[in-house]
Amino acid sequence: MDFFEAVEKRYSHKEGFLPTPMPREHLEKIARTGLLAPSGANMQSVRLVLLPDRAAIQPLCDIYPTMGLMTAPAVIALFTDGTTQNMPVNFEKEDYAAACENILLAATALDYAALWLDHPYFDEGNRKAAEKLLNAPEGYNLRVVIPLGLPDGAGSRRAKLPLNERMVYGKF
């Protein structure tokens, strides 16, 4: 699948996944794209924890169960290393957003479904519990958990506004 097709096909898969295990080489290939994403001031703050099977994923479900986490055969937990941000401007959010989008597009390009799952970790208790569970070093911030796998069905897609309502030339 080419890049533009992957962009058009990507969606946030909020339903379940098939139990088919994800080959480790696919998981690593997808994860690698996140680490190749642009990084503010080249600080490279993104760190990934790969959860390659249900046994590794299940403890996250105990913190905040979602359909994706409860059924995904693989998960990527995306952290930023806050200790690298000794500059007047902090690029952690930009770094993790770019890395996450690369991961989502790579998953789509390999015919997997994925979900950018961050809302459970806006709650400090959930976030701290997940960081402890994943043995995050001091100063590392859990930003998003990405369930991955073959979708169990077509998955629902939200409509996008027409491009001509969101894009203009020159001025608004």
matplotlib code that plots the C-alpha trace (Angstrom):
import matplotlib.pyplot as plt

x = [0.0, 1.4, 1.7, -1.4, -3.6, -2.4, -3.4, -6.8, -7.5, -6.2, -8.9, -9.2, -10.2, -12.4, -13.8, -12.2, -9.4, -9.0, -6.8, -4.3, -0.8, 1.2, 4.5, 7.3, 9.0, 5.8, 5.5, 9.2, 8.8, 5.8, 7.5, 10.6, 8.6, 7.7, 11.3, 12.1, 9.5, 10.6, 11.7, 11.9, 15.5, 16.3, 15.9, 14.4, 12.3, 10.1, 10.6, 8.5, 7.5, 6.4, 3.8, 3.9, 1.2, -1.9, 0.0, 2.0, -1.1, -3.5, -2.2, -3.0, -6.6, -6.8, -6.0, -8.5, -10.2, -11.2, -12.3, -9.1, -6.9, -8.9, -8.6, -5.5, -2.7, -0.1, 0.3, 2.8, 3.1, 4.6, 6.5, 8.4, 11.7, 11.1, 14.7, 15.8, 13.9, 16.4, 15.5, 13.3, 10.8, 9.6, 8.8, 7.5, 3.9, 5.0, 7.5, 4.9, 2.2, 4.6, 5.7, 2.2, 1.0, 3.9, 3.0, -0.7, 0.1, 2.7, 0.1, -2.4, 0.1, 0.6, -3.2, -3.5, -5.9, -4.8, -6.0, -4.4, -5.6, -4.7, -7.8, -7.5, -4.1, -5.3, -6.3, -3.2, -4.0, -4.4, -1.2, 0.9, -0.4, 0.5, 3.9, 4.7, 3.4, 5.7, 8.6, 9.0, 12.1, 11.7, 10.9, 9.4, 5.8, 3.2, 1.5, -0.4, -1.1, -1.6, -3.6, -2.7, -4.0, -6.2, -9.7, -12.6, -14.9, -14.9, -14.6, -16.5, -15.1, -16.1, -16.9, -14.4, -15.5, -15.0, -11.5, -12.9, -14.4, -11.0, -8.5, -8.1, -5.5, -4.0, -6.4, -9.5]
y = [0.0, 3.4, 6.3, 8.2, 5.1, 4.5, 8.0, 7.6, 4.2, 5.1, 5.4, 5.1, 1.5, 1.5, -2.0, -5.3, -7.2, -10.7, -12.9, -13.5, -12.8, -10.0, -11.2, -9.7, -8.3, -6.4, -5.0, -3.9, -2.4, -0.4, 0.7, 1.8, 4.2, 6.0, 6.4, 7.8, 10.6, 14.2, 15.5, 19.0, 20.2, 16.5, 15.8, 12.3, 12.2, 9.3, 5.9, 2.8, -0.2, -3.0, -5.4, -8.3, -10.6, -10.9, -11.8, -8.5, -6.5, -7.8, -5.9, -2.6, -3.8, -4.0, -0.3, 0.8, -1.8, -0.8, -3.0, -2.4, -3.2, -6.3, -7.8, -6.5, -9.0, -6.3, -2.8, -0.1, 2.2, 5.5, 7.6, 10.8, 11.2, 14.5, 14.5, 15.4, 18.6, 21.1, 23.9, 26.9, 25.1, 21.6, 19.5, 16.3, 16.7, 17.4, 14.5, 12.0, 13.2, 12.8, 9.4, 8.2, 9.3, 7.4, 4.3, 4.5, 5.0, 2.1, -0.2, 0.7, 0.2, -3.4, -3.9, -3.7, -1.5, 0.7, 3.3, 6.4, 5.8, 8.6, 9.6, 6.9, 8.3, 11.9, 10.7, 11.0, 7.8, 5.7, 7.2, 6.7, 3.1, 2.3, 4.0, 1.9, -1.2, -0.6, 0.3, 3.8, 5.6, 8.8, 11.7, 9.5, 10.3, 7.9, 9.7, 7.2, 3.4, 2.0, -1.3, -3.0, -6.0, -7.3, -5.8, -7.9, -6.5, -3.4, -0.9, 2.4, 5.4, 9.0, 11.2, 13.9, 17.4, 18.2, 19.5, 22.7, 23.6, 23.2, 24.3, 27.7, 29.4, 32.7, 33.9, 32.8]
z = [0.0, -0.9, 1.5, 0.3, 0.4, 4.0, 5.0, 3.4, 5.0, 8.5, 11.2, 14.9, 15.5, 18.6, 18.3, 19.0, 17.4, 16.1, 18.4, 15.6, 17.0, 15.4, 14.1, 16.1, 12.9, 12.1, 15.6, 15.4, 11.9, 13.0, 16.2, 14.3, 12.3, 15.5, 16.4, 12.9, 13.3, 13.4, 16.9, 18.2, 18.3, 17.6, 21.3, 20.4, 23.6, 22.5, 24.1, 23.3, 25.4, 23.1, 24.6, 22.1, 23.6, 25.7, 28.8, 28.6, 27.8, 30.4, 33.4, 31.5, 31.2, 35.0, 35.1, 32.5, 30.3, 26.8, 24.0, 22.2, 25.1, 26.1, 22.6, 21.0, 20.3, 20.6, 22.1, 21.9, 25.0, 24.0, 26.5, 26.4, 28.3, 30.2, 31.3, 27.8, 27.8, 29.3, 26.8, 27.1, 24.8, 25.6, 22.5, 24.2, 22.9, 19.4, 19.5, 20.7, 18.3, 15.3, 16.5, 17.1, 13.7, 12.0, 14.0, 13.1, 9.4, 9.4, 11.0, 8.4, 5.6, 6.9, 7.0, 10.8, 12.7, 15.6, 18.0, 19.6, 23.2, 25.5, 27.4, 30.2, 31.1, 31.4, 34.8, 37.0, 39.0, 35.8, 34.3, 37.4, 37.7, 34.1, 34.4, 37.5, 35.8, 32.8, 35.1, 33.6, 34.9, 36.9, 34.5, 31.8, 30.9, 29.5, 26.6, 24.6, 24.4, 20.9, 20.6, 17.3, 15.4, 12.8, 13.2, 14.2, 11.6, 9.4, 12.2, 12.4, 10.7, 11.3, 8.4, 7.6, 6.6, 3.0, 2.2, 0.7, 4.2, 5.8, 3.2, 1.4, -0.6, 0.5, 3.2, 5.0]

ax = plt.figure().add_subplot(projection="3d")
ax.plot(x, y, z, "-o")
ax.set_aspect("equal")
plt.show()
